[in-house]
Structures are given as C-alpha cells and as structure tokens.
Amino acid sequence: MNDWPNNADFTDSDQTTFASTKRRFNEDSAHALAAVKKAILEKRDDAYTTQNVGHKLINEMAESVASNIADAFLYGRKVLVVGRSNSDHVLAIVTFIRSMKLLSQAMQRTRDVIETNRGSLGDWCGNFETDYSLMYSNPSQSGDPFTAVEEALGTKSPDIILVLDPVKGLLDYLEALNLKDDIRIVSVLSDSPRHEIRPSDAVLYPDCSSFEEDVNKKALTLTSVVYELCTQCREQAIEKVVKHPRSQALMAQLQSACLESSEGLVALSLLLDDMPMTRLVRHFVKRGVEQINRGAILQPRTAHSKGVLSYGMRSLLAECELPLPVTSQSLQFGLSPLFSALCYAGTAEILIDCLLSNERKTASDKAAKASLIKAKTYFPSLKHLAGLMKGDSEKLDPSLAGDVHRFRYVVHDLDAANEKYIPVFAEQKHAEHGVTQLVVSESAPGYARCFVRSDVINVNDVLRECSFRLAVKGANFCFWADAFSGDILMPTSCFSDFEKIIARCLSESSAVEQSSENVIHDGPLGVNQRTSALALWVEKQPWGRQYPEPLFRQSFVVQKSSTLMESHQEVKVRDVTPEGKVSHGEAFNLLWRNSVDKDQGRLRPDSIIDVEYRLKVRRSKSTSEVYGEIVNLSLVTEDIAQSLPG
C-alpha cells in the first residue's frame, strides 16, 4: 500500500494530484490511528478520574523531615535506613543513598572547582554519610531479625533513622535501646497509617486525599515515597544555602544534581510490587521505562555518567537477557524472580551493591552472582522434588476452595528434612491451578510454618497487617514477604485468625479483580490502522494490573498457513466484513503460538476465522514488520462463497 509510483512517470499536473492524494491518505491514516489510541485509553480510564500528577505526593510532615535530612546533609551528619528484605525496600534504599550521593557530589564539585574570596563551604558535605541495615526475618533462617539493626546502630551512630514500613515491635525495640536523645526516628510508609506507629518522631506516607483511589488502598510504593522525599530534600537544601556568600553557585549545582535518574528505580518498584495501573502509577512507570530505553541506546559509560542508566541496572537487564527496548511487562516478568530469589535467600545486599556501583566490572560481577543465587534458589534437585510431589498427604479445605474467593487451602505434611521445599511446593501448585496457595507444615511443637503464593493480593502488605493484628494476642509473628509470596512462622494457636485475615483480604481483592476481569476488545482494526506506528505506541505504554494490553477482535479469511519451528503456525489472512465479503487490501500476518497440536490442526485456505490478537512489531536491521499474535481463535466456517482476490 505504501509502494507509491515514481513521480517521474507523471506530468506536473498528475504529480500535483498524486501528492495531494498521498497527503490526504496520510492525514486519514493519522486520524484513524489517533481515533484508535483514544478509544483504547478511554475504555481503560473509565474507572479513574483525572488527577494532577505534578503536586506533592506525601503528607504535610514531609517538609519537616526533608528539612532535617537537608541539615544532616549540609552539616556532615549520618542517616541510617532500616528496611526488610524485599524488592520495594531494596529499591527504596538504593534510591535514597543514590540521591543523597548525587547531591553530595554536586556540592563537592562547587567546593573543588569554584574557589573565590567570598567564602567557602566549610564542613558542608565533608562527613555526610548514608548507610542501611536490612532485617532478615525469613523463617528458614535462624536468629533475631532485629539484631542486625542493633549492630548497625552500634557501629554507625546515626543522627537520623529512616524506618521503612515498620512491622509490629520494631519501633518499640528501637525505643528500648536507649538511643541518644537527639536521634530522630522517621517512619516511611507505603500507605496511610492504619495502625499505631508510636514512638516515631515523624511518619511519612502518601497523601491519599489527593488520589482517586480508595484511601484504604495503597497508592504508591515505598520507593516512590522515598524518591519524593529526596526531591524535597534538594529543595530544602537550596533554601538553606540562599544566604551563603556563594549561594548562586551552590544553588546551581544542587539544581543540576540529576535526581530524576532514579525514575527507573521508581518504575521498577511499582512493577515488582504489581501496583494497579492508575494514572499516577502509569505516569511514573512510563517515564521510568522511557529513561531506561534512552540509556540502553547509549554507551554504558555515557549512560551511567548522564544518569539515565546505571551500570548496575544495565548489568541486571543483561543478566536476565531482557530484549531491548524493554517494556513494562518485560521488566516485571524478567526482574521479579531475580529480586524475589535474592531477598528470600538473605543476599539482598548484592542487589544494593550492584545498583549503587560506579564501576562497570563490579556491577557485572554482582549481577552474575545474583543470577547464580537465583538459579540455586529456584531450582532444587528435580529428583528430590519429584519424590516430594508423589505423596498423598495433600488436603483441600472445601470451605475455602471456591471460585468466589479464588483461594485454595493446601496442607502438606513435611518432615524437618523437607520443610525447606515448602516454597517450591507452593509454586508448583500455583502453576498447576492458578489460584492462591497456602502450604502449611508443623515446624516445631506449637509452631506452624506457612507459605502463601498469590497473584490476587499483595502478600507483603497483608502479612504486615497480620503482624499488627496478631500481636494483640502476644504472637511472635515472624515473616518474609514480597508482592507475590510470603513465608511465615507463627504459633499454632494463631493460625485460625491468620486464616480469616487471608480469606477476608482475598475476598476483597477478588471482588475488585472480578469487576475488572471483563475482557476489553479494542478491534477491529482496518488495514490502514495495522501499522508500525500503532504497534510501537502499544509497545511503549505501561500495561499492567487493571489496565490490560489492547486485544483486537475481528474476522479474517485464511489465505495461507505454514508451520514455524514445528509448533507454531504463521497464518496469512485478509479482512472479511460482517457480511462475509473479503477485503481487497493487502494480506496480514498472524502468529499462532503452540498451535500445531491443537484439535483443529492446520488452518485450511479459504476458512473464515474469528480471532482475538495483540498487535506486535518484529524488528530487523532495516525494517519493522507488523503482525498479530493470536490469543484466541475460533473457526467460523471452512467454505466461503467469495474467492480470494488474485
């Protein structure tokens, strides 16, 4: 269709007419694509109202906390970040340390390069330190998780402690350590405080009053809140240097600190935490993914120095073999198992060191080590696993196995030698049945070891809530969790209450999921709409939970079918109207994966098929080919009255 004749074959009048026709065609195509894009977005935005993503995203306490951190930054004090071992906490720690280092480097550039008789910076930034402490509360590992925090406080002697999403008992533990009177404790939360956070000096959380979501639902991740805190720290630091004799140079340098380079980390945290794709979340994810892709086309050293893609992030992408350009879905599915495995194994420091590394070789080595640990964590002995799955000790609770709650309660009695395979068993059952799995074992007399695997609820948020609710009974609730899975150790007496909390959360989440489960069809697409421009636009958008990727539906007539790689079918089709007439436009290629062994076998020429497909683009060095990836296909009829043109 785009192979236009050579203008040299026409007269001047013909060329003018031809150019006008071509221009009108391009304008019509542009309008058609704009209409498709608008319709796609409107169908998914019905559940959300318009909101401004440029306002401050955290509560009124932010200005005071940012001012204290800015003072610590300017006058060489120490800040310690305390978090748990999961992906959101890891990325929040990296975001804070990286942002404060960028501010420090900006101040040091001013001190080292610009020397005048109007004054000096004195001790500003000279001794400023940031550090972190991770609590490993994995039931598979022994020891008190709070001990690491006490050791870090003893060696670092911080002036400010940032506690990320504290679980029940942590703040009381810090208070009992008899810290210095001038130490300030700040709790940073990923949602509004529904539980008592005493004795923190300040509590930071998202300002849910300005969001379109329900105030009881989490609106942002910890990393997003920490990122907003860092940007406000920069603003506070700028205000504090206004009266300095060299304020102009200082303000210019602080403003030049590229804190926006952490947008990729914010986007990754939202994806790994499986956040619903509201307008605000999509805003952050789209900017972060675009930043990663901009850095991917640059040389590693250039991208790192410009702050668009660090050595660490590039190394993790390469180790996970993610194709470029990355998409929101490829980032989520590619990096989520890596982060989950290392956090569960108690080696999350490798990820932090990798993402903070300023040397390419160090980042590459850390990423390779992370990949090796992931392989060991997720792939135990297959022989041992096969024997584990043959037992008859699995039991299903019929009261909790219905589709209403999308919840299956699985009991598997494991002896002490096999208890470590509980996570593998839960993952296996989830892969088989696709519903939430709860595997339980008696860890010790009076204690139950549980593992939750779910795609319906945010397991980390639910278990953190459980830590507060079950604490009223004096339960020692020890757990590790990320968005999709959690490992818990609790007294057997608390198990029934724990079960009720899980069931309630599943019921609430299932209601939301079921309300958004209706498949949205965005087709059919005309011949002039199935273009690389639309396919690339679709590829760049942040699709995710409650915001599904476009699914087009229409009827085609099969022109030709061939087998690819012995398992897939490539189908060349032409459009067919609702009246059964075959379009005379150019043919369109469809890819039907793993379809060779399906019941209907190979598709015959002249068959009419009803297809649900996603628009994809296949790149080569010189061209981009648009095709449809079949999701569902049904055979309408194998005989049509019209013959294919040509």
N, C-alpha and C positions, 0 to 999 in steps of 0.2 A: 504493500500500500504506500510505503514511503519512497519507493523507487520511482522518482519523478523523471519524465523525459528530459533530454538535454535541451536547454533553452536555445541552443544554436540551430535547432531544427525548425524554429518558428520565426515568423515575421515580427516586427516591432509591436504591432497590434496584438498578435497572438501571445507574445511574451507578456504584454501588459495584462491581458485577460487571464493568462495562466498564473501569473504572480498574484493577481487578485484572488483567484480561486484557491490557490495554495494558502494564502494568508487567511481566508475565511475558514478553510479546513482546519488550520492550526488553532484559530480562535475558537471554533466549535469544539475541537478536542480539548482545549484548555478549560472551556466552560463545562464540558462533560466531566472531566476529571475533578474540577472544583465541586461540582454537584455530588459526585460520589464521595469525596472526602468529607464534605459537610454532612451528608446523610450518615456516614459511618460514625462520626463523632457524636452527632445528635442522638442516635439510638443508644449510645453508651452513657451519655451525660444526663439522661432523664432523671436519674436517681440523685444527681448532685446539683446544687445551686452554684451560681457564680461566686467566686471569692477572690480577694486580692491576695496574691502570694508575696507581696512586697513588704508587708507590715512585720513588726517584730513578732516572733513566733513563741516566745516564752514569757512567763508571768512577770509581774511587776518586781519581783525580787532580783531579777537579772541585773539591773543597773547597779545595785549594791554589791552583788557578788562579783560582777565584772570589774568594779572599781577596786575591790580588794585584791583580785588577781592581777590587775594592772599595777597596783602598788608593789606586790610581790615581784612582778616582772621588772619594774623600774629600779627597785632598791635591792635586788640581789637576794631575794628570799627563796624558799623552797615550797614546791607544791607536789603532793603525792596523790596519785589517782588510784583508787581501790575499786576493783571490779571482780566479776566472776568470769569463769572460763567459758564464754560463748561468743559467737561471732559478733554480735552487736557491741558487747563490752570491749572486745579486742579492737574493733574499728573505732570505737569512741576514744579509747586510749591513744591509738595511733593519731587520730585527728587532733586531739588536744596537744600532744607532745610535738607533733609536726608543726602545728600552727604557731605555738609559742616559740619554737626554734626559728621559724621564719621571721617572726617579729624581732627576736634577739639578733639574728643576722643582719636585719635591716638597721638596727641601732648601732651595731658594731661597724657596719660599713660607714655610717656617718662619723663615728669616732675616729676610725682609722684613716679615712680619706680626706675629710674636711677638718682642718685644724686652723682656727682663727684666734684672734686676740680677744674675742668677745666672751670667752668662757669655754669650759669643757664639760663633758658628761659626768665626770667624777666616777663614782662607783656604779652608775646605772648599767645594768645588764652584765656587770662583770662577774657576779657569782650566782646568777639566776639558775635554778635547777628544776627540772621536772623529772619525775620518776613514777613508777607504777608498781602495784602489788596485785597479783591475781590469786583469788581463792579457789582452790580445787576441792569442791565438795562432792566429788564423784564417789558414790557408794562402793565402787570397785577398788577404790584406793583407801588405805587406812590413814588415820591422822585427823587432827582437828583443823578444819579449813581456816579458822581464824588465826591460827598460829603464824602463818605467813605474814599476815597483816601486822601482828605484834613485832615480828622480827624486822620488818621493813621500817616500822616506826622507830625502833631502837637504833637502827643504823643510819637512817636518813634525817631524822629530827625535822620533819616538815613544819612549815608555818600554816599551811592550808591543806586540808584533806578533802578531796573530792570523792565522795562515795557514790558509785553508780548503782542505781536500783537496789538499795539495801534490802536484804532479806530480814526476816524477824530475828532479832537477837544481835545483829552486827553492831548497831549503834549503841545498844546497852553495853556491849562488850568494849567498845571504844571508850565509853564513859567510865567504865570500871578500871581502865588502865591508868587513871590519874594523870592525864595529859597536862601539859603546861597550860596555864590559864589563857595565854594569848593564842593558842592554836584554834583555828576556825574550822569547823566541820560543815561541809556543804553537801547536801544530798541532791543528786541529779536523777530525776525520774523520767521514764518514757511515757507516763500518763499522769493524770491528776491524782493527788494523794487520797486514796480511799481508806487508808489505814493511818494510824498514828505514827509519825516519823520521829518523835522525840528521841534523842535530845539534840538534833541538828540545829546549828545556828541559822541555817537558811535552807530552803527547799526550792529547787528549780524544777519546773515541769512545763509542758506545752500549754499555752494559753488556749484551752479548748473552747472558750466562749466565742472565739473568732473563727472557729472551724464550722463547717457544715455538717460534720459527723455528730453522732450521739456523744454527749460529754462523758458517758461511761465507757466509751471505746477508745483504745489507744490511737492517737492521731499521728504520732511521729516516733521514730526510734531514738534511742539514747544518742547515737552518733549525730543525728540531726540537731538535737538539743545542744550537745557539746559544740557543734560547729557554729550554731547561732551565738552561743556564749563566747566563743573565741572572736567572732567578728565584733561583738560588743566590747570585748577587752581591748581590741585595737582602737575603737572609738574613744574609750575611756583613757587609754594611754595618750592619744592625740590631745585630748582635752587637758591632760595633766602637764604636757610639755609646752603649752601655749605661752606661758610666762618665762620660759627659759630663753636666755640670750640667743641661742641658736635654734629657736623654735621652728623657723621656716624650713631649715634643712631637716630637722628631726621629723616634722610632720610629713614632709615629702617622702622621706624614707619609710616611715610607718605605713603611709598610704600605698607605697609601692610593694609592700610585703604581700605576696600573692597567696592570701589565704583561700582564694577561690580554687586553688589547686586541690583542695580537699573535697570538692564536689563529687569526684569519682568515688571516694570512700563513703560519702553520704548516700549516693545512689546504690552502692553495693550493699550497704546496711539495710536499706529499705527492701531490696530484692531478697537478701538472705533471710530477712525477718518475715517475708511473704506478706507484706502490707497490702491491703486493698488499694487499688489504683484510683484514689480520689484525685481531684485536680491538683491539690498541693503535692501529693506524692509523685504524680506524673511530672510535675514541674521539676522537681529535684532529680528524678530518675532520668528524664530526657537530657537535662543539662549535664549530668554526670557521665552518661553513656556517650554523648557527643564529645565531651572532653577526652575520654579515653580513646575514642576513634581518631581524634585530631592528633593525639600524641603517638598513636600507632603508626602513622604515615611518616613520622619524623625519625631521624636517627636517635638511638637510645640516649646518647649524651645530651643532644639538643633538647629532646622531650623532657628529660629529667631536669636540666638546668632551667628550662622555661616553666617548670611546674605543671605541665599538662599530663604527663605520665611518668611516674617514678620508676626507678629500676626495679623496685620490689613488685609493683603491680604488673609491670611488663613480664617479669620472670614467672609470676604465678599464672598469667594468661598463657605463656608459652608452655609451662609445665602441664597445664590442663588441656593443651592442644586445642584451644578455642580458635575457630576461624575468624579472620578479620574481614570486614568490620564486625565488631561484636554487637549483639543486640541485648535488650534487657533480659530476654528469656535465656539466651546462651550464657550470659553472666550468672544468672540464678542457678541454672542446672549444671553449669560447669564448675563453679567455685563452691557451691553449697556443700557437697560431700567432702571437699578438702578441708574447709573450715570446721565442719562438724566433727570430722575424724580427729583432727589435731586437738581441738578443745576437749573432746571426750578422753583422749589419751593423756591429757595433762601436759601437753607440749605446745601450748598456745604462744609461748614466748618466741618460738621460731617464726610464727607469722608476724608478730610485732617487730622483731628484729629485721625480718625481710622487708616489710613495708617501710621501715624507717631508715633502711640502709642507703648510704650515699655512694656506695661502690658497686659497680655492676657485677663483679665476680662474687662478692659477698652475697648479694641478693640472689644471684643464680644458684649458689651453693645452698642457701637457706630454702629456696623453692624446691630444689631437688630433694633435700632432706625431708621437707614437708610431704612431697609426693610419695616418698618411700614409707613414711609413717602411715599415711593414708592407706596404702596398699596393705600393710600389715594389720591395720585396724579393721578394715572392711572385708578382708579375705582370709579367714582362718582355714584350717585344714578341711578340704572338701570331704575327705573320707570321714572325719570326725563329725562334720555337720550332717552328712547323710545318715549316719547312725543315730544322730540326735533326733532327726525328723521321723524315724520309724516307730517311735513309741506310741502307745495308746493312751497316754495319760492326759491328753488334751480334753478339756471340758468346755462346753459352751453354756453360758447362762441365758436361757431363752427370754428372760425378762429384759435383758439388755442387748439382745441381738437383733432387734427390729430395725427396719429401714427408717423409722421415724427419727431415731437418734443417730443413725448411721454408726452404731457402736457395737463392737463385738468384744466380749469379755473372755479372754483366753487364759486358762490355768494350765501351767505345765510344771510338773514337779521335777525339779532338777536337783541332783545331789551337789555337794560342795565342789566337786571337781568340775562340774559342767555349768556352774552358775554364771561364769563369765560369758557364756554364749547366749544369755538371755537377749541382748540387743540383736544378735544375728537371727535368733528365732523370731523375734517381733518383726524384724524387717522382712523376713521370708513370708510370714503370714500376711503382712500388709501387701506385699507384692502379689500374693495369690488372691486375696479377697478385696483389696482396695478400701477397706473400712478401718476405722480406728481400732488399734490393737492394744490390749493391756495384758502383759505377761507377768505372772506372779510366782514367786518362789519363797520358801521359808529360808531366810539367810542364816538365822541363828534363833535359838529358843526365844520366843517373844517378839521377834522382828520379821518383817516381810520385806522382801526385795522386789520392786516392781519396775517395769519398763513400759513406757507409753510411746506409741508411734501413731501419729495422726497428721492428716493433711487438712483437717477441718478446723481445729483450734490451734492457737498459738500456745504450744505446750509450756514454753518458758514463762509466759505471763500467768497461765493457770496455776503452775506449780508455785510460783512466787506468791500468788494469792493464797494457796493452800498453806504456805509456811506461816502466814499470819493467822488464818482461821483455825488451824490445828494447834497453834501454840497456846491457845486458851486452855487446852487440856494438858498442858505441860509436855507435849510431844516433842521429841528430838527429831525434827523433820529435816533429813539430810538429802539433798538432791543436786543433780546436774541436769541442765536442760538447754535446748535451743528451740527454734521455732517449730521444729517438726518432731522432736523426740525428747524424752526425759527419763532419767534413771533415778529411782527413789529408794530410800531406806527409811522405814517408819515402824513404830510399834504396831503389832498386830491389832491391838485394841482400837487404833485409829483408822484401820483400813475401810470400815464401813462408811465413816464420814468422808474419807477421801474419795470413795467410790461415788458418793452422792454429789460431791462437788464436780467431779469429772463428768458425770451424767448430765448435770444441770448445764454446765458450760457447753457440752456437745449439743444439747437440745437448743440452746440459744443460738449457737453458731450455725446449726443445721437449718434453723428457720431462715436465717439470713442467706445461707448458701442456696437453699431451695428456692427462695424468692428470686435469685439471680441465675438460676440454672437453666431457664428457658433459652434455648439456642437462638442467637440473633443471626438472621440471614441478611446479608448485605448485597445480594445479587438480584437479578442477573447483571452481568457486565456486557456492554456492547463491544464490538470489535475494536472501535477506536478508544475504548477505555482500558482494555487489557494491554497496558503499555509499561515500559520500564520505569517511567516517571511515577506511576501509581504503585508499582511493586516496590520501588525504593522508598517511597513515602511510607508505605505499610511497614517495611522493614525497620525504619528508624523510630517508629512510635513505641512508647513504653506500654506494651500489653501485659496484663497480669490478672491477679485475682479480681473478680467482679468487673473486669474490663477486657473481655476476650478479643483475641485477634480476629479480624474480619473473616467471615465464612460466606462465600458466594455460592448461590444455588441456581442452576438453570439446566435446561435440556440441550443435549448435543446429539448429533448423528455421527456414528463412528465411520471414519474413512479408512483407517489402518491401525492395526495393533501389532506390536512387536515385544519380544521379551528382552529384558535387560538383566544382566548378572544372575540369570537363572531363577530369579524370584520376583522381579518387578515387571510391570507392564508399562510401556510407553504407548499412549493412545493419541492418534492424530484425529481431531474431530472438527466438525463445522457446526455453527449455530443452527438451532431449529426453533422456529417460532411456536407459540402456543397452539397455533392452527395446524402445525405439523409441516410447515414449509421450511425448506432448507435454505439457509443464507448463502449468498454467493460471495461472501467475504473470504478472506484468507483463512487457512486452517490454523487451529490452535492445538498446542501440545499439552497433554495431561500425563502426569506420572502417578501410577497406582502402585504403591509400595507393598511388597509381600503379598501379591495377589495371584501368583501363578497357581497356587494350590487351592484357591478358593473354589466354592461349589460350582459357580458359573463358568469357571475356566477362562479361556481366552475369549475376548470380545470379538464378535464377528463383524465384518464390514456391513454397513447399512443398518446396524442396530441403533435404536434410539435409547439413550441412557439419561437418567436423571442424576445429576452429580452435585455433591457439596464439595467445594475445593477451596484451598487457600492460594492466593496469588504469590508466586515466588519468582526470584530472578537468579539466573545462573550466569556467573561472570567468567569471562575469559580475558586474555590479554588485550584483545581488540574490540570485543563486543559484549553485550549483555542480552541474554535470551530470557524472555518471559515465558513462564509455564505455570500450569495449575497443579497443585499437589492434592490428590483426591483424599478426602476424609471419609465420605460415604458415597456409595454408588448403588443405584437400583436400575434394573433392566426394564424398560417400558415395553418395547416390542422389538422383534428382530426383523420385521419386514415393514417397509415404508413404500408409499406409492411414488414418492418423488425419487428421482435418481440423483446422485451426486453430480454437480457440475464438473465438467472437464474429465 
